[in-house]
Amino acid sequence: MPPAAESPLIESVLSVRKPYVLFLGDVQERSDAKTALGLRDWCPEDCIGQLRLPNCPVDTGLPDLAPGDAAARGAGSVVIGIAPIGGRLQPQWLPLLVQALEAGIDVVSGMHTRLTGYPELVAAAERGRARLIDVRHYQGPISVGDGRKRPGKRLLTVGTDCALGKKYTALALTRELKKRGLPADFRATGQTGTLIAGRGLAVDAVIADFIAGAAEMISPANDADHWDVVEGQGSLMNPAYAGVTLGLLHGSQPDAFVVCHDPTRTRVGGMEHIALTPIEEIVDLTIRLGRLTNPAIRCVGVSLNTAALDEGARTAALADYERRLGVPAFDPMQRGVERVVDFLLTAAG
Amino acid sequence: MPPAAESPLIESVLSVRKPYVLFLGDVQERSDAKTALGLRDWCPEDCIGQLRLPNCPVDTGLPDLAPGDAAARGAGSVVIGIAPIGGRLQPQWLPLLVQALEAGIDVVSGMHTRLTGYPELVAAAERGRARLIDVRHYQGPISVGDGRKRPGKRLLTVGTDCALGKKYTALALTRELKKRGLPADFRATGQTGTLIAGRGLAVDAVIADFIAGAAEMISPANDADHWDVVEGQGSLMNPAYAGVTLGLLHGSQPDAFVVCHDPTRTRVGGMEHIALTPIEEIVDLTIRLGRLTNPAIRCVGVSLNTAALDEGARTAALADYERRLGVPAFDPMQRGVERVVDFLLTAAG
């Protein structure tokens, strides 16, 4: 148990009850069930089934469980694993969710609209003594950051942009550290990461003054040899979200960071008018800004998202970035992360 | 009227009704009446009186106005101009505020606790058809930033730390630009600035994802020769607030910035364990990060807070920083800002 876990403030880091039943409703497209499929891939041991309407064509491969069966098998939460159109629950989904709540199972959502905005769910939660948890909106007490060095080691994933693998990279690194018997925790800073870990805090949803303070709470003081692997958000050079990125960098005070990049991307995602900042500049800015709270900060790897490349181009890209940045380059989805963890433990161990 | 002022989103930038009556309650120390004294100094033409209890020793020099007199003289708002202990209104103040509201005068506060948390004020506001305005908590609809270049010119004040003159520098520069007949607006990003300008948005109070978007709304598209002088917040190297600073930099997309500094400060304010980052590093980081949304960004001046120096040391410090940074150094509270505005108009005009 890390020392800071006894602080009363730690309650602001959200806890979600496992195991999960993944709610699919009657979603028609697999691409709209990304959260459910991500949970099945990243924490299969925590996903005991799926809950869906009879006409739902999407299948996670997990057993179908009616709410009563799910409760009998000890389900902790039904997770809304889909991104519905308009960000709202559909009326035909509510009866299943009401049954789950009445059976004492929490309902958890990462949607923009709040579960507590549905009176029938609020009433059912009261009847079943279950909780409605809005991962995106959770706001507990948070202090402002103070930048004081905390015991324990920390790695942060940063990126040249959003949506290119910061969460998956952090998960893969945590898994490899644990595989080697090292004390390590994935520290979630977004809603899907929080669901995977069962614990976390969506830093982009806190009041701006508290970004760094939230990051400090997410990776509290720990044993000297313990690694927190912190899920990064945004990019220092994303015109919308850089503030979140910088507060997360300062609050995480990482000893090491891995920079995540998509070698095929030349413009900021969703912003054709903004050129992507070169990866070398992101690395340099991360070091110079990160030194404020950890003078020892260093880059230990490049995580390349090579999904769009064939095997030859992938090998060439990995060699190219490894040469340019002087640290191991890897794609956590395509190949292992052993080399970068070797390098991390040599460089920052 | 700037073009973007017709956007429906612009309503998220708060408007406060002038003229003001400054509420002092029975505050005992002048230092606890900083907001009232700042408003008297920076917008004297908007302050028609003060409202205080008989035993209040603090005096702004403005005429004492009872709520009825204030209404008769056209007061728009009673501004809570004091920082009460514990951040809460004292019970003995409420009757005066109730009378003001019943007379149709808005009550405006920058306190942490919300005015709407006092049922007697809510009821009085309804009776008088007046508004309760919490400057610190206001949350209208805000879009995420998109980094698109807007017409008009912008200057941002940045700093090596908090609380060393960013707001006053921006106000002094705006005043000088207007004195020269140039179209210019002070753009407030904090609660006191909002009260001075009668319009603004506290960027540190928005949800983290929307910092840059809020900054974009605060200085919307304008005429090509119009200057927005944007009040800076925090510092890129403040462990608590840097995220706000970076989002404000990206969203403001400044053509020019003035860096504010206290030459006697060696540690971050309130954080003895964090060394102040050298001013040259702050300038360089501001340019490199700011280039994302405005490649033409440049430093046009150093605003030194020399209140703690005698005249000889002040002259020496100004010469030293001017030499080090190659731009005019000035103290807006001690001497004029003519030279820096000359430089601004030559360099970025």
Interface residues (C-beta under 8 A of the other chain):
Chain A: V144 G145 D146 G147 R148 V203 D204 A205 V206 I207 A208 D209 F210 I211 A212 G213 L236 M237 P239 A240 Y241 A242 G243 V244 T245 L246 G247 L248 H250 G251 V268 M271 H273 I274 T277 E281 L285 R288 L289 L292 T293
Chain B: V144 G145 D146 G147 R148 V203 D204 A205 V206 I207 A208 D209 F210 I211 A212 G213 L236 M237 P239 A240 Y241 A242 G243 V244 T245 L246 G247 L248 H250 G251 V268 M271 H273 I274 T277 E281 L285 R288 L289 L292 T293
